Amino acid sequence: MENSFDKLDDVVGNIKEYINNRIALVKIEVAEKTSGVVSSIIAFFLVIFIFLLVVIFFSVALALGIGKITGENYWGFLIVSAIYLILGLTLWKAKDRIIRIPIMNSILRQLFKEEE
């Protein structure tokens, strides 16, 4: 009879160990997915920041070039600003299709990516 209780204690101990291991595994998987998403977001914003710097310098150069052609610098800046206004309004109208949905899909792909 005591032998049966020892085996039952072993089984209960193994089940507890299994549950603790599963919980630890889930914690590790959540940490891995979270760190993957966070690193992707940081990399995305770093690339966007560098791209914005390039766009700013290009815009100033373009405005100064147009200003030189027209004879007044303010015309160059007004023309470049008008181009950005039109581009901004176009992006605002299509923000769901070209910004929100691709970003959501990218995050979801990262979260549910299967390990190979």
N, C-alpha and C positions, 0 to 999 in steps of 0.2 A: 504494500500500500504506500509506504514511504517512497519507494522507487517511482511510483506514478506521480507523486507530488513533486519530486525532483525533476522529472521530465516535463511536467506542466510548468514549473518555474522556469526551466530552460526555454520552453516555447514562448512563455510570456516575456522573458528577457529578450529573446530574439525578435519578437514582434515590436517591442519598445525600441530596440536598436534599429530595426528596419524603419519604423516611423520617424525616428530622429534623423536617420540618414536621408530619408525622403525630404524632410523639412529642410535639411541643410542643402540638399541638391536644388530644391526650389529656390532657396535664398540665393544660391550661386547663379542660377539661371536668370533670376530677376536682376541681379546685380550686373551680369554680363549684358543682358539686353538693354538695361538702362544706360550703362556706360557706352554701349555702341550707339544708341540714339543721341546721347549727349555729345559724344565725340563727333558724330556726323553733323549735328547742329553747329558746333563750334567751328568745324572745318568749313561748313557752308557760309557762316557769317564772316569768317576770315577771308574767304575767296571774294565774297560780296564787297567787303571793305576795300580790298585791293582793287577790285574792278571799279568801285566808285571813285577811288583816287585817280585811276586812269581816265575815267569819264570826266572828272572835274578838270584835270589838266588839259585834256583834249578840248573840252568846251571853252575854256579860257583862250586856248590857242586859236580855235575856230572863230570865236567872237572877235579876237584881236585881228585875225586875218580878214574877216568880213568888214570890220571897222576900217582897216587900211584901204580896202577896195572902195568902200562907200565914202571915205574921207572923214567919218566921225565914228569914234569907238562905240558910242552908245547905240548906234544902229546895229552894230555887230552883236552886242549883248542882247538887244531887243529881239533880233532875228533868232538867235540861239534860244532865248527864253521862249519864244513862240513855238519853236520846234519841240522843246521839252513840254510845253503846255499841251500841245496836241498829242504827244506821246503819252503823257500822264493821263489825259482824259480817255485815250484808247485803252490803256492798261486798266483804268478804273472800271470801264464798262465790261472788260473781259477778265476781271480779277479772279473770279471763281474758276474759270476754265484754264487759265494759264498760270495761276499762282497757287491758289488755295488747294485745289485738287491734286496737282502734282506733288506738293509738299506733304499733304496728308498721305498720299500713296507711298511716298518715299519712307516716311516714318513707319507706316504699317508694314511695309516690306522688311524694314530693319527689325521691327519687333517680332514678326512671325517668320523670319528667315530660319530655315531648317539647317542644322549643322551637317556638313558633308563629311 
